[in-house]
Amino acid sequence: ITLACFAYLYGKLSGAAGREDLSLLAYLTRVFTGVDWWRWLLLMVPYSFFFFLVDTGVVWRVVNDFNSRVRYRDMLPIRGSSYILSILNEQVGKGAMGIYLNRRYGVPGWEVGSSMLFIMFCEFYYLLGWASIGYWIGHDSLPAVFSWIPWVGLVAILFFALWLLLFRGKTQLASAFRDRPVFKAFREANLRHYLVVVLMRSPALLAAVVIYTLALRLFGVDVGFVQMLGFLPVIFFGAATPGPMRTVAITLWVALFPGNQEGEMAAFGLVQHNFFIFFNAAIGLIFLRRANRELFD
């Protein structure tokens, strides 16, 4: 996947550099030197801390609902230190949280895994929900491929209804499936639990719409907040794809945005996603000593 993304980006960037009669290096150098990086940092650093607090709140709420009573401030080192492993992949970080909760609070591993799966499940619907809202508001300014979003949303709603029926119903036909330990959170969850996670996560996305819009303008790309609301959830889907450097998300910035600003979009995607994961890992370093002490002592 990563090699295919880099091949696509190389072709698009080389073409853009050729149109301006520049080498690829000169073209990208011009893009990077044209950004006010101090203003960009003033946007990204507060947003990263805000995302960390919201993200920790989501994990704290789910763990308290389905596993064990843990204070929010005690959840901060658990979530923060897991960002270090999330450099590799977000799901690896969730696995690390599972090990931490198992060893620190004695929560059975399968039950913690169930809570992590529940969060991932809700994240899909949270992103799809905001992508649908963004398409409904600003579909005229989005590429034609976004017309698939309502159909994907319809299928997802039908699947969710069947999923709730499976775990909240009394039929014995699927009892062998739903009674497995890894589905503990889904057995205990009702509609309120799903909505709480989606609502708690939403401020992070709405803040990202504002921050990413303002940051993209620093790269010379004029985009509106409504248009960004349509793009950003789809790109965040790409960011969840396994692979180094979040290459799928970077590629989506180039592929989905119209116009001939491939260099600006590739540079933006590269620094935006990689700063985010590495700065979050730096936040995790603040809590790493405490996390290691609680985990191994």
N, C-alpha and C positions, 0 to 999 in steps of 0.2 A: 504493500500500500504506500509506504513512504517513498520507495523508488519511483512508483508511478506518479506520485504527487510532484516530486522534484523534477521529473522529466517534463511534466506539463508546465510547471512554473518556468523551467529553463526555456522552453519553446516560446511561451508568452512574453517573457522578459527580453529574450533575444530579439524577437520581432519588434517589440516596442523600442528597444535601443537602435535597431536598424532603421526604423522610420525616422529617427532623429539624427541619423548618421553619427552615432556614438558607439563606443565599445560598451559591452555589458557592464564592466567595472566602472567606467566613467558615468554611465547612466545611473547606476545605483548610488554611486558617490554623490551625485547631484541631488538625488532624492533625500538621502540621509542628512546631508549638510543643510538642507533647506528647512529642517524642523527645529522649532524652538523647544529643545529638550527639557529645559527647566520648567516651562509651563506644562509640558507633558507629565513630568514627574509630580507636579503639584496636583494633577488630576488623578494619577494612578496610585500614588502612595496612600492617600486617605481612602480611596475606593477599596484597595486591597485589605486594609484593616476592617473596613465596614463589612466586606464580604466574609471575612474570617469570623466576625461576631455573629452574623446572620447564619452562616453555615454551621457554626458550633451550636447555635440555638436549635437548629433543625435536628441535629444528632442528639442533643440533650433531650428534646421533647420525645423523640421516638424511643430512646433507651429508657426513659422514665415511664413511658406508656407500656412497654412490652418486656422490659428486662429487670432493671434494678433502679432504686432511688439514688441518683447521682446529682450533686449540686452543679449548677451551671459553671461556676468558677473552677470546679474540679474537672469539668469536661474540656476546658480550654487547653490544658497540656496534652490531653488525649488527641483532640482534633488537630491542634497545632503541630505536634510532632509527626502526625501521619502525613502532613503535607510534604515532608522530606521524601518519603517514598512515593508520593504522588507525582514526583518528577518523572518516574517511569510510567506510571499509569494511575489514574484516579482510583480504579478498583483495587489496586495493590494497597493504596492508602487505606481504603475501607477495610481490607483484610487485616492490616496492622491494628486498626482500632478494635477489631474483633479479638485479636490476641491480647491486647491491653486490657479490655474489659473482662476477658476470661480470667486473666492472671490477677488483676487488681481487685475485682469485685466478685470473682467466682461465678460469673454468669456462664452457663454451658455454651460451648462453642457454636453448636448448631443454632441455639437461640439468638446469639449475637449475629450470626450469619443471616438469620431470618430478618432481623431488624435492618441490616445493611441492604438486603434485597428489597425490603419495603421502601427504603429511601430511594434506591435506584428506580424502582417502579414508579414512585411518585414524581421523581425528576423527569421521567419521560412525559408524563401527562402535564406537568407544570410547563415544560418547554413547548409542548404541542399546543397547550391552551393559549399561551401568549403568542405563539406563531399564528394561530387562528385569529386572535384578536388583531394582531398586526396586519394580517392579510385582509380582514374585514374592513379595517379603517383605511388602509393605504394600498389596496390592490392595484390601483391604476399606476402606481410608481414602481411596482415590483415586476421582475421578469416573469415571462409566461409560465415557466416551470412551477411557480408558486401556486398556480391554479390547482395543483394536486393536493394542497394542504387541506381544503375542506373535505375531500374524499378520504384522505388519511385520517382526519379527525373523526369522520363518521364511522369508519371501521374501528378506530380506537374506542369510541364510545360503546359500540356494540360489544366489543371484547370486554370492556370494563364491566358492563352489565352482566355478562356471563360469568366473569371472574367473581363478582360479588355474590351471584347466585350460587356459585360453586362452594364458596367458603362460608356463606351465611345461611345457605339452605340446609335442609334436614335430610336430603337424599342420601341413601347409603351407597349409591352407585359409585361415587367418587371419593368415598371415605378413605380408601387406601392411599389416595393421592394427597388429600388435604391434611391428613393426620400425621404426615411426616414432620419431624422436628424442624426442618428448615422452613416450614410454612407457618410456624407458630404465630408470628406477627400478623399474618394475613387471616388466620383463624380468629384472632382476638379483635381485629380491626373492624370498625364500622365506617360508614361514609364520613363521619366527622373526622376520624383520624386521617383519612386521605386529604380532606379539605384543609385541615390544620397545617399539614406539611406544605401543601401548595401555597397557602396564604403566607406562611412564615418565610418561604423561599422567595416569594415574589418581590419584596423590596430590593433584593440583590439584583434582580434582572432589571427592574425599573431604574435603579441607580446606574446600572451598566449601560442602559440605553442613552442616558444623559452623558455619562463619562465617555463612552466610545464615540458618540456623535461629536462632542467637543474635541476629543483627541484626533479624530479623523480629519477634522477641519485644519488642524495644525500640520497635517500632511498635504494640504492643498486640495482636499476633496470635499466639495460642498454637499452635504447630505442633511436631510431633515430628521427630526426626532421620530416622526411617524414611520418614515421609511426604514429607519434603523430598528424600530420595534418589529417590523416584518422580517428583517434580515437576521437579527442577532440570535433569536432562539434556534434558527436553522443552523447557524454557524456554531453555536454551542453544542448542538448535536454532533457536529463534526469534531469538536474538541474532545468529545468523549471516546472517539475512536482510538484504539491502541496504536501506539507508534511514537517515535521520538519527535520532539519539537512541535507537537500538535500540527503536523503537516497537513492533515485533512482540513482543519479549520483555516490555515493560511491559504490553502488552495481555494477554498470556498470564497474567501474575500475577493480573489482575483476572478474566479469563474462567475460569481453571481452578480457582482456590481457591473452595471453597464458603463460604457465609455472606454477611452483609451488611456487609462491611468494605471496600467498593470504594475509599474514600478512602485507607485505610491501605495497601492493596495497590498502588494507583497511585502513591502517594508513595514507597513502598518501591522499586518497580521503577524509577521515575524516577531517584532518587538512587543506587540501587545500581549500575545499569548505566552511568550517565553518570559517576559518580565513578570507576568502574573504568577506563573508557576514557581519561578525562582524566588520572587519576593515572598510568596506564601511560605516557601521552604525556609527562608530567612526568619520569618515570624516563628516558624516551628523551632528554630534553633534557640529562641528565647526560652522555650519550655523544655528543651531536650534534657537538660540535667535533671529537672524534677521528674520528667517522664521516665528516665532511666532508673532513677532512684526508686520510684514507686513500683516499677515493673520488675526490677531484679533484686532489690533488697529483701 
